[in-house]
Amino acid sequence: MEMGDLSGWAALTVSVISVAISYQLGVRSAKASEQSAEASRTSAREARRSSDAAERSATAAEGSLALQRQEAEERQRAAEPQVELRVERVGGGSRLRLRNVGGAVAMRVTIHDAPGISTQDREFNFRTGVSNVELAPGEAREFLVYRTGSARMPTHLWVTWQGQDERVALAVPA
């Protein structure tokens, strides 16, 4: 056998071994690449889930903060002095008194006819009445009620004041 043939066979053997090793390395590299791609997809899914959870948490926190602000405003309003009006009877006749028993000044206080009562259907009129007056806390304003079509005193007076535009019914004591 000639030396040239031996070196050819040796080169062929080395080439075959190199191809086998390259193939094995390529397969391993492809597997590693596939695993890396799957890990990237999993990481992206988890990042999306985490982002969604963070967004839900931020939305819940915003709602909670808005609720806390609203509750704080309500507590502050409740702590502020309020207007509270009462009707008091003076003696046994038709003399009444409107008193501010609240802690705030009542501005533009006015006694009105009952809702839905026209001027000609009135049963009561007010003399030296209460119209657009101011009542400090504890202050009272006396007025007379005289009957125009009824033998009895009214059971309620309808009052408005600044900040309370809808008529409020105040009971007249018997």
Buried (B, 14 or more C-beta within 10 A) or exposed (E): EEEEEEEEEEEEEEEEEEEEEEEEEEEEEEEEEEEEEEEEEEEEEEEEEEEEEEEEEEEEEEEEEEEEEEEEEEEEEEEEEEBBBBBBBEEEEBBBBBBBBBEBBBEBBBBBBBEEEEEEEBBBBBEEBBEEBBBEBEBBBEBBBEBEEEEEBBEEBBBBBBEBEEBBEBEBEE
